[in-house]
Amino acid sequence: MIDLSPKMQDAINLQISYESYASNFYLALAYWCDDQALEGCKKFFMRQSEEERMHMLKLYDYMSESGVHPVTPAVPQPPVTYSGIQAAFQKVFEQERSVTLSIHNLLKLAQDENDYNTQHFLQWYVDEQREEEAVIRTILDRIKVIGEGGQSLYYIDKEVDKINIQVIAAEAAEKSK
């Protein structure tokens, strides 16, 4: 059994709430995209929602394996409307940056407490966040190149769908290793 300090338990429970919010955030965004007839973006955000839920569940499992009962958080309502697809993806980038910062703070706490098990566990999240931010940055760059006019949304949606397919393929390749 892994000993988690009370401070680490609180910090991991807080991270659970962030991951839970992120899952709901992406779910709400998926259905905003559905209202905008952006099917590729909807698929992308549905997958993101599922992925964030999995991130949350990994934290639950880690705490449980450590002999600690994780706390299921109340989650605030995420935004449900956006002025456009670029604004939506900018909000996504901000969301991912805040999760990255939270993971880094959690890792710093684990280092300060010489909690090597938690440091090792969190390295997966550090790598995952780097990948998440890179994908969103790529999408934002493509939106800037394509523009946001009426017909541009069609191309943006297709680009996001292509990126989604690439990410799914990369994840499948990683799992098969």
PASEVEX-309780 format. One line per 4 residues: for each residue x negated, y negated, z of N, C-alpha, C. Coordinates in Angstrom, 2 decimals, decimal comma, padded with zeros to 5 digits. Example, Ala and Ser with C-alpha at 12.3 -4.5 7.8 and 13.67 -1.06 7.14 Angstrom:
BEGIN
-013,19/005,69/007,80/-012,30/004,50/007,80/-013,20/003,30/007,80  -012,85/002,25/007,08/-013,67/001,06/007,14/-012,90/-000,03/007,87
END
This chain:
BEGIN
-000,84/001,18/000,00/000,00/000,00/000,00/-000,89/-001,24/000,00  -000,43/-002,27/-000,72/-001,14/-003,54/-000,84/-000,61/-004,49/000,22  -001,51/-005,16/000,93/-001,07/-006,15/001,91/-000,94/-007,50/001,22  000,26/-008,05/001,23/000,50/-009,39/000,71/000,77/-010,31/001,88
000,01/-011,39/001,96/000,21/-012,36/003,03/001,61/-012,97/002,89  002,15/-013,50/003,97/003,45/-014,20/003,86/003,42/-015,33/002,83  002,30/-016,04/002,76/002,16/-017,13/001,78/002,22/-016,57/000,35  001,55/-015,45/000,12/001,56/-014,82/-001,21/002,95/-014,28/-001,53
003,61/-013,72/-000,55/004,98/-013,23/-000,77/005,89/-014,38/-001,21  005,79/-015,50/-000,52/006,61/-016,68/-000,89/006,28/-017,16/-002,30  004,99/-017,17/-002,61/004,57/-017,65/-003,93/005,05/-016,72/-005,04  004,98/-015,42/-004,81/005,46/-014,47/-005,83/006,98/-014,56/-005,95
007,67/-014,71/-004,85/009,13/-014,90/-004,92/009,47/-016,16/-005,71  008,69/-017,21/-005,54/008,92/-018,44/-006,31/008,68/-018,16/-007,80  007,65/-017,39/-008,12/007,39/-017,04/-009,51/008,53/-016,21/-010,09  009,10/-015,35/-009,28/010,28/-014,59/-009,73/011,38/-015,55/-010,15
011,59/-016,61/-009,37/012,63/-017,57/-009,72/012,30/-018,29/-011,02  011,01/-018,60/-011,25/010,62/-019,26/-012,50/010,86/-018,35/-013,70  010,52/-017,08/-013,56/010,71/-016,14/-014,67/012,20/-015,91/-014,93  012,98/-015,87/-013,87/014,43/-015,71/-014,01/015,03/-016,92/-014,73
014,60/-018,11/-014,32/015,08/-019,32/-015,00/014,69/-019,29/-016,47  013,45/-018,90/-016,75/012,97/-018,86/-018,14/013,83/-017,91/-018,97  014,20/-016,77/-018,42/015,06/-015,83/-019,14/016,41/-016,47/-019,46  016,99/-017,12/-018,48/018,28/-017,79/-018,71/018,15/-018,97/-019,66
017,04/-019,69/-019,56/016,76/-020,82/-020,45/016,75/-020,34/-021,91  016,03/-019,26/-022,17/015,96/-018,74/-023,54/017,29/-018,18/-024,00  018,04/-017,58/-023,12/019,36/-017,06/-023,48/020,28/-018,21/-023,90  020,29/-019,27/-023,09/021,11/-020,44/-023,43/020,66/-021,04/-024,76
019,36/-021,11/-024,97/018,83/-021,66/-026,20/019,19/-020,79/-027,41  019,20/-019,48/-027,22/019,58/-018,57/-028,31/021,00/-018,89/-028,79  021,88/-019,16/-027,85/023,27/-019,41/-028,25/023,48/-020,85/-028,73  022,59/-021,76/-028,37/022,60/-023,08/-029,00/022,21/-022,90/-030,47
021,19/-022,08/-030,72/020,77/-021,80/-032,10/021,89/-021,11/-032,88  022,61/-020,23/-032,22/023,74/-019,56/-032,86/024,76/-020,59/-033,32  025,04/-021,58/-032,49/025,97/-022,65/-032,86/025,46/-023,48/-034,03  024,13/-023,52/-034,21/023,52/-024,29/-035,29/023,32/-023,44/-036,55
023,78/-022,19/-036,54/023,60/-021,24/-037,65/022,12/-020,96/-037,91  021,32/-020,92/-036,85/019,89/-020,62/-036,95/019,66/-019,20/-036,43  019,98/-018,23/-037,26/019,95/-016,83/-036,86/018,54/-016,35/-036,50  017,54/-016,78/-037,27/016,16/-016,39/-036,97/015,72/-016,94/-035,62
016,07/-018,19/-035,35/015,73/-018,79/-034,05/016,49/-018,09/-032,92  017,73/-017,74/-033,18/018,51/-017,03/-032,16/017,82/-015,71/-031,80  017,40/-014,95/-032,81/016,72/-013,68/-032,55/015,44/-013,90/-031,75  014,69/-014,94/-032,14/013,46/-015,26/-031,44/013,73/-015,53/-029,96
014,72/-016,35/-029,67/015,00/-016,70/-028,28/015,65/-015,56/-027,50  016,39/-014,71/-028,17/016,94/-013,53/-027,48/015,79/-012,62/-027,04  014,81/-012,43/-027,93/013,66/-011,61/-027,58/012,88/-012,26/-026,44  012,73/-013,58/-026,51/012,03/-014,30/-025,43/012,76/-014,12/-024,10
014,08/-014,19/-024,13/014,86/-014,02/-022,90/014,61/-012,64/-022,29  014,62/-011,62/-023,14/014,36/-010,26/-022,65/012,94/-010,13/-022,10  012,00/-010,77/-022,78/010,61/-010,72/-022,34/010,42/-011,39/-020,98  011,05/-012,53/-020,79/010,95/-013,22/-019,50/011,59/-012,39/-018,38
012,67/-011,71/-018,70/013,30/-010,84/-017,71/012,34/-009,71/-017,32  011,65/-009,17/-018,33/010,67/-008,13/-018,06/009,54/-008,67/-017,18  009,11/-009,92/-017,43/008,08/-010,54/-016,59/008,56/-010,62/-015,14  009,82/-010,99/-014,97/010,40/-011,08/-013,64/010,41/-009,70/-012,98
010,83/-008,69/-013,72/010,92/-007,35/-013,15/009,54/-006,79/-012,78  008,52/-007,15/-013,52/007,15/-006,73/-013,16/006,78/-007,29/-011,79  007,19/-008,52/-011,53/006,93/-009,13/-010,23/007,70/-008,41/-009,13  008,97/-008,08/-009,41/009,76/-007,31/-008,46/009,04/-006,00/-008,13
008,62/-005,28/-009,17/007,95/-003,99/-008,97/006,67/-004,14/-008,17  005,89/-005,19/-008,47/004,64/-005,40/-007,75/004,92/-005,61/-006,26  005,90/-006,43/-005,97/006,21/-006,67/-004,55/006,71/-005,39/-003,88  007,56/-004,66/-004,58/008,09/-003,42/-004,01/006,97/-002,41/-003,77
006,05/-002,28/-004,74/004,90/-001,38/-004,57/004,03/-001,82/-003,40  004,09/-003,11/-003,08/003,31/-003,67/-001,98/004,03/-003,53/-000,64  005,20/-002,92/-000,66/005,96/-002,74/000,56/006,75/-003,96/000,99  006,98/-004,86/000,05/007,69/-006,11/000,33/008,98/-006,13/-000,47
010,06/-006,53/000,17/011,34/-006,65/-000,54/011,39/-008,01/-001,25  011,43/-008,00/-002,60/011,49/-009,27/-003,32/012,83/-009,96/-003,13  012,82/-011,28/-003,28/014,03/-012,08/-003,13/014,61/-012,38/-004,51  015,89/-012,07/-004,68/016,57/-012,41/-005,93/017,02/-013,86/-005,84
016,53/-014,69/-006,77/016,77/-016,12/-006,63/018,10/-016,58/-007,23  018,61/-017,67/-006,69/019,67/-018,41/-007,38/018,97/-019,20/-008,47  019,59/-019,30/-009,63/018,92/-019,92/-010,77/019,72/-021,13/-011,23  019,04/-022,28/-011,40/019,74/-023,47/-011,90/020,21/-023,28/-013,34
021,21/-024,04/-013,72/021,74/-024,02/-015,08/020,73/-024,62/-016,04  020,33/-023,89/-017,09/019,41/-024,49/-018,08/020,17/-025,43/-019,01  019,45/-026,26/-019,75/020,12/-027,13/-020,73/020,87/-026,30/-021,77  021,95/-026,84/-022,28/022,74/-026,12/-023,29/022,86/-026,88/-024,60
022,36/-028,10/-024,66/022,40/-028,87/-025,90/021,05/-029,54/-026,13  020,75/-029,75/-027,40/019,50/-030,39/-027,81/019,80/-031,30/-028,99  018,97/-032,31/-029,18/019,18/-033,25/-030,29/018,75/-032,66/-031,62  017,95/-031,60/-031,60/017,50/-030,97/-032,83/016,55/-029,84/-032,51
016,15/-029,12/-033,54/015,31/-027,94/-033,34/013,92/-028,31/-032,84  013,38/-029,42/-033,29/012,06/-029,83/-032,80/012,14/-030,17/-031,31  013,18/-030,86/-030,90/013,36/-031,18/-029,48/013,51/-029,90/-028,66  014,21/-028,92/-029,21/014,40/-027,65/-028,52/013,05/-026,95/-028,32
012,26/-026,87/-029,39/010,97/-026,20/-029,27/009,99/-027,00/-028,41  010,12/-028,31/-028,40/009,27/-029,11/-027,51/009,62/-028,79/-026,05  010,90/-028,64/-025,76/011,34/-028,27/-024,40/010,80/-026,87/-024,05  010,80/-025,97/-025,04/010,27/-024,63/-024,84/008,78/-024,72/-024,49
008,05/-025,54/-025,23/006,61/-025,69/-024,96/006,39/-026,22/-023,54  007,18/-027,20/-023,14/007,07/-027,73/-021,77/007,38/-026,65/-020,73  008,39/-025,84/-021,02/008,77/-024,75/-020,12/007,61/-023,76/-019,98  007,01/-023,38/-021,10/005,90/-022,43/-021,07/004,70/-023,02/-020,34
004,44/-024,31/-020,55/003,32/-024,96/-019,85/003,55/-024,95/-018,34  004,80/-025,16/-017,91/005,07/-025,16/-016,46/004,91/-023,76/-015,88  005,28/-022,73/-016,63/005,09/-021,35/-016,17/003,59/-021,04/-016,10  002,84/-021,48/-017,10/001,38/-021,28/-017,09/000,77/-021,91/-015,86
001,14/-023,13/-015,56/000,62/-023,81/-014,38/000,96/-023,03/-013,11  002,17/-022,54/-013,04/002,60/-021,77/-011,88/001,78/-020,48/-011,72  001,54/-019,80/-012,83/000,71/-018,58/-012,79/-000,71/-018,93/-012,32  -001,25/-020,02/-012,85/-002,60/-020,43/-012,45/-002,65/-020,76/-010,95
-001,61/-021,41/-010,44/-001,55/-021,71/-009,01/-001,46/-020,43/-008,18  -000,71/-019,47/-008,68/-000,57/-018,19/-008,00/-001,93/-017,47/-007,98  -002,62/-017,49/-009,11/-003,93/-016,87/-009,20/-004,93/-017,56/-008,26  -004,86/-018,88/-008,18/-005,74/-019,63/-007,27/-005,49/-019,22/-005,82
-004,22/-019,07/-005,46/-003,89/-018,62/-004,11/-004,47/-017,22/-003,86  -004,31/-016,33/-004,83/-004,86/-014,97/-004,68/-006,37/-015,02/-004,51  -007,04/-015,92/-005,25/-008,49/-016,06/-005,11/-008,84/-016,61/-003,73  -008,11/-017,62/-003,30/-008,37/-018,22/-001,98/-008,20/-017,21/-000,86
-007,28/-016,28/-001,04/-007,00/-015,28/-000,01/-007,80/-013,99/-000,21  -008,69/-013,98/-001,19/-009,46/-012,77/-001,51/-008,54/-011,57/-001,74  -007,43/-011,83/-002,38/-006,44/-010,79/-002,69/-006,75/-010,27/-004,10  -007,67/-009,31/-004,17/-008,17/-008,82/-005,45/-007,11/-008,05/-006,23
-006,25/-007,35/-005,53/-005,18/-006,62/-006,23/-004,25/-007,59/-006,98  -003,86/-008,66/-006,31/-002,97/-009,63/-006,94/-003,70/-010,37/-008,06  -004,97/-010,66/-007,86/-005,74/-011,30/-008,94/-005,74/-010,43/-010,18  -005,99/-009,16/-009,99/-006,00/-008,22/-011,12/-004,62/-008,14/-011,78
-003,59/-008,04/-010,97/-002,22/-007,98/-011,47/-001,87/-009,23/-012,28  -002,26/-010,39/-011,80/-001,90/-011,65/-012,46/-002,65/-011,91/-013,76  -003,76/-011,23/-013,98/-004,52/-011,46/-015,21/-003,66/-011,17/-016,44  -002,79/-010,20/-016,36/-001,88/-009,91/-017,47/-001,02/-011,13/-017,79
-000,53/-011,80/-016,75/000,29/-013,00/-016,94/-000,51/-014,15/-017,56  -001,77/-014,29/-017,16/-002,62/-015,33/-017,73/-002,76/-015,11/-019,24  -003,05/-013,88/-019,62/-003,18/-013,55/-021,05/-001,87/-013,76/-021,78  -000,80/-013,34/-021,18/000,54/-013,45/-021,79/000,90/-014,92/-022,01
000,63/-015,77/-021,05/000,96/-017,18/-021,19/000,15/-017,85/-022,29  -001,12/-017,46/-022,41/-001,95/-018,00/-023,48/-001,33/-017,67/-024,84  -000,88/-016,42/-024,99/-000,24/-016,00/-026,25/001,08/-016,74/-026,47  001,88/-016,88/-025,42/003,18/-017,56/-025,54/002,99/-019,00/-026,00
002,07/-019,70/-025,38/001,84/-021,10/-025,75/001,34/-021,21/-027,19  000,49/-020,29/-027,61/-000,04/-020,33/-028,98/001,08/-020,14/-030,00  002,01/-019,23/-029,74/003,13/-019,00/-030,66/004,01/-020,25/-030,74  004,32/-020,84/-029,62/005,18/-022,03/-029,63/004,47/-023,20/-030,31
003,18/-023,34/-030,07/002,41/-024,40/-030,73/002,44/-024,21/-032,24  002,33/-022,97/-032,71/002,39/-022,67/-034,15/003,74/-023,07/-034,71  004,81/-022,73/-034,01/006,15/-023,08/-034,47/006,32/-024,60/-034,53  005,87/-025,30/-033,50/005,97/-026,77/-033,50/005,17/-027,36/-034,67
004,00/-026,82/-034,93/003,20/-027,30/-036,06/003,94/-027,10/-037,38  004,58/-025,96/-037,54/005,31/-025,69/-038,79/006,54/-026,60/-038,92  007,19/-026,86/-037,82/008,35/-027,77/-037,86/007,89/-029,15/-038,30  006,75/-029,60/-037,80/006,23/-030,91/-038,18/005,92/-030,97/-039,67
005,39/-029,89/-040,22/005,06/-029,84/-041,65/006,33/-029,80/-042,50  007,29/-028,98/-042,09/008,52/-028,79/-042,88/009,44/-030,00/-042,74  009,49/-030,61/-041,58/010,43/-031,70/-041,33/011,74/-031,14/-040,78  012,65/-032,03/-040,43/013,88/-031,57/-039,78/015,15/-031,89/-040,56
015,05/-032,28/-041,80/016,26/-032,59/-042,57/017,14/-031,37/-042,75  018,32/-031,57/-043,34/019,31/-030,50/-043,50/018,75/-029,22/-044,09  018,15/-029,29/-045,27/017,60/-028,09/-045,90/016,38/-027,57/-045,16  015,68/-028,45/-044,48/014,49/-028,04/-043,73/014,84/-027,03/-042,65
016,02/-027,16/-042,06/016,42/-026,22/-041,00/016,43/-024,79/-041,51  016,83/-024,60/-042,77/016,84/-023,27/-043,36/015,42/-022,70/-043,36  014,45/-023,50/-043,78/013,07/-023,05/-043,85/012,46/-022,86/-042,46  012,80/-023,74/-041,55/012,33/-023,59/-040,17/012,84/-022,27/-039,60
014,13/-021,99/-039,81/014,72/-020,76/-039,30/014,00/-019,54/-039,88  013,70/-019,57/-041,17/013,00/-018,45/-041,81/011,59/-018,30/-041,27  010,90/-019,41/-041,04/009,55/-019,37/-040,48/009,56/-018,79/-039,07  010,51/-019,21/-038,25/010,61/-018,69/-036,88/010,92/-017,20/-036,92
011,79/-016,78/-037,83/012,11/-015,36/-037,96/010,86/-014,57/-038,36  010,06/-015,11/-039,28/008,81/-014,43/-039,68/007,86/-014,30/-038,49  007,74/-015,37/-037,73/006,88/-015,34/-036,55/007,40/-014,31/-035,55  008,70/-014,27/-035,37/009,31/-013,30/-034,46/008,96/-011,87/-034,90
009,07/-011,60/-036,18/008,77/-010,27/-036,70/007,29/-009,94/-036,49  006,41/-010,93/-036,70/004,98/-010,72/-036,47/004,68/-010,43/-035,00  005,33/-011,16/-034,11/005,11/-010,94/-032,68/005,59/-009,54/-032,28  006,76/-009,14/-032,78/007,28/-007,81/-032,47/006,32/-006,74/-032,97
005,80/-006,91/-034,21/004,86/-005,94/-034,76/003,58/-005,88/-033,93  003,07/-007,05/-033,51/001,85/-007,08/-032,69/002,08/-006,41/-031,35  003,25/-006,64/-030,74/003,57/-006,00/-029,47/003,68/-004,49/-029,63  004,28/-004,03/-030,73/004,40/-002,59/-030,97/003,02/-001,97/-031,18
002,14/-002,67/-031,91/000,79/-002,17/-032,13/000,03/-002,08/-030,81  000,21/-003,07/-029,95/-000,46/-003,08/-028,65/000,02/-001,91/-027,78  001,32/-001,64/-027,84/001,89/-000,55/-027,03/001,41/000,82/-027,51  001,14/000,93/-028,80/000,74/002,23/-029,35/-000,74/002,54/-029,11
-001,48/001,57/-028,57/-002,92/001,81/-028,28/-003,10/002,75/-027,13
END
